[in-house]
């Protein structure tokens, strides 16, 4: 198990009033779950907490997360991740899905 | 993102919110609460924010219901201590408030990583089912997802008042791979999909009266079936238990030595096996209606 936390600079997100959280994906083989929660303390940072069952890929994680933080306005978002061996493209997809769930009116 | 109306393709949360009245689902212990398994981290197995069970309250047809949905993709939808406690909680709430409980089952049974805690969790949930039944509060299991309802969750589903199945659903105790491991591939070939579904699939379970309703694999059909069952219950009395015992005894006499599931279909009135296999759920129900007199233990709620 590999665990780490890191914050990445990102443009502030205007958190929708009707939502308290958003979840995408599931903890299954080659998959992961991503939880978005509000983090009012640092509105210009995406704060990530990653737990992965596959150790040794921290560099890939940091690259994928940093990429997402710079491409999307997710400042003020706390991201929780439980991973079971997803590859970077799936990680990016789930982050994008959680973001979509958050900004859409319907869940 | 487009949303499928096929029940088995949806996620647990999509199933819940699309089955009930729009925007009425309120989740209990949602992911941010982080009520997670205390055991899995010790085994280096990743945890899930909801421990693989989504629970909550909603309105269905304007009436309040409690709901639980298992996440089959997380450790096979298995019941660990937290998962079991959430399930027991929702069933106890149903009994306390006299509000029907709907369980969307997708599970291989007890989570073996958690040993006795999982076993106890599922047993407590079963006891809570009987608390509901003693108070004539309807408990309904919906079985139509990929994993099916096996092990302890197969038993728990059988304990509920009613079972709604789709053709996609499977109901049993030991899963196909378990049986194959014990009995050998000659006895039960777990890669033979036709064999698996003819022994534990929705159509067979409907024929045998283990499933009360067989529907299309879509949320509208399942929702329609749920609405009809909400005002009913299946009481446990000496008479109903004796009737069920008699049914099971005669099933054993009739089919105990049968080695081929198709013989059972045949003797329960299905003449054209191929046509019945290809038929949709409503077509299958229509085909069997005239021939198979289903016992109806349902009574109107007092």
Interface residues (C-beta under 8 A of the other chain):
Chain A: X1 X20 X21 X23 X26 X27 X28 X31 X33 X35 X37 X51 X52 X53 X80 X82 X83 X84 X97 X100 X107
Chain B: X1 X11 X13 X17 X30 X31 X32 X41 X44 X45 X46 X47 X48 X49 X71 X73 X74 X75
